[in-house]
């Protein structure tokens, strides 16, 4: 993830609940910087865009939602989470604490704690665990399960019904086909492909541009 942006001023001209953030050139900029703002901040300007805190269906305070974002009335967004501009959050979705949903992402799955979903990603998974990072333009299809401590690269597709069991990294521009099983502790490089229904067993490495069309039990094993 890129570094956070830092708050430099809180407006106090008749309103004490609006903040202004700046880009910190030494750290880069990220919506992650908004996560640290307290619930008392009702709106914030970030990189010229307005973020406004919404109310959840149960009446509790929800997270900050950027301009042009669409959050279903039945969706719940934790108070310390941020929904980027032009993002979409589907019906009944629960966005867990300290999540960042980036610009244009479409999320139809509930998420655990500390999840980052990159710009223009599409997430229709059965479940998303804790401490998950999903890259820009990634696609997580229906029925997929993403376990805790998973990192999924930009432009990568996780097929329908696939289980990504956590504690692993999948690189960029990689295709994990339907019903695959990716066990904990594996590493799959960029521009790789894992075939339909294939299992990648624990601690296996699939190199960049690797192609695996049968079960792989070791880094030097079949596939």
Helices and strands as residue ranges (DSSP letters): E 6-10, E 18-22, H 32-35, E 43-46, E 49-55, E 61-66, E 70-71, E 76-77, E 82-83, E 88-89, E 94-95, E 100-101, E 106-107, E 115-117, E 122-123, E 127-128, E 132-134, E 139-140, E 145-146, E 150-152, E 157-158, E 163-164, E 168-170, E 175-176, E 181-182, E 187-188, E 193-194, E 199-200, E 205-206, E 211-212
